[in-house]
Amino acid sequence: MEIDARGLSCPQPIIETRKAIFDKVTSFSVLVDNIAAKENVTRFAKTQHYDVVDTTTEYGWKLDLEKR
């Protein structure tokens, strides 16, 4: 599953991430294009016991989330 949150301002990327987490998705990616979204999604995911690996892309970052 991939969430495209590019172009969305906070808190929308977190809201989209939260929906996936609450739907019990254990592994998914979130695409973001600004540093605030990257930091906020990462922080939120970690509070929900997800590991986060970020990769720089041509448009921003791809955050790969996996439930611990």
C-alpha positions as CSV (number, residue, x, y, z in Angstrom):
1,M,0.0,0.0,0.0
2,E,1.2,3.5,-0.8
3,I,-0.1,6.8,0.4
4,D,0.7,9.8,-1.8
5,A,0.7,12.8,0.6
6,R,2.8,15.0,-1.8
7,G,1.4,18.5,-2.0
8,L,-0.6,18.1,1.3
9,S,0.1,20.3,4.2
10,C,0.0,19.2,7.8
11,P,-1.9,17.7,9.4
12,Q,-3.3,15.9,6.3
13,P,-0.3,13.5,5.8
14,I,-0.6,12.4,9.4
15,I,-4.4,11.9,9.0
16,E,-3.8,9.7,6.0
17,T,-1.1,7.7,7.8
18,R,-3.4,7.4,10.8
19,K,-6.2,5.9,8.7
20,A,-3.8,3.2,7.5
21,I,-2.5,2.4,11.0
22,F,-6.0,2.2,12.4
23,D,-7.0,-0.1,9.5
24,K,-4.3,-2.4,10.9
25,V,-2.1,-2.1,7.8
26,T,1.3,-3.5,9.0
27,S,3.5,-2.4,6.1
28,F,3.1,0.6,3.8
29,S,4.8,3.6,2.3
30,V,4.0,7.3,2.6
31,L,5.3,9.8,-0.1
32,V,5.9,13.3,1.2
33,D,7.5,16.4,-0.4
34,N,8.2,18.6,2.6
35,I,10.4,18.3,5.7
36,A,7.6,19.1,8.2
37,A,5.5,16.2,6.8
38,K,8.5,13.9,6.8
39,E,9.2,14.6,10.5
40,N,5.6,14.6,11.7
41,V,4.7,11.3,9.9
42,T,7.9,9.7,11.2
43,R,7.3,10.9,14.8
44,F,3.6,9.7,14.7
45,A,4.5,6.3,13.2
46,K,7.1,5.7,15.9
47,T,4.5,6.4,18.6
48,Q,2.4,3.7,17.0
49,H,5.2,1.2,17.2
50,Y,6.2,1.3,13.5
51,D,9.8,1.3,12.2
52,V,10.4,4.0,9.6
53,V,13.0,4.0,6.9
54,D,13.2,7.2,4.8
55,T,14.6,7.3,1.3
56,T,15.3,10.6,-0.5
57,T,13.6,10.7,-3.9
58,E,13.5,13.2,-6.8
59,Y,10.2,14.7,-5.3
60,G,11.0,14.5,-1.6
61,W,10.9,11.3,0.6
62,K,9.5,7.9,0.6
63,L,8.8,6.7,4.2
64,D,8.5,2.9,4.5
65,L,6.6,2.0,7.6
66,E,6.6,-1.5,9.2
67,K,4.8,-2.6,12.4
68,R,7.2,-3.8,15.0
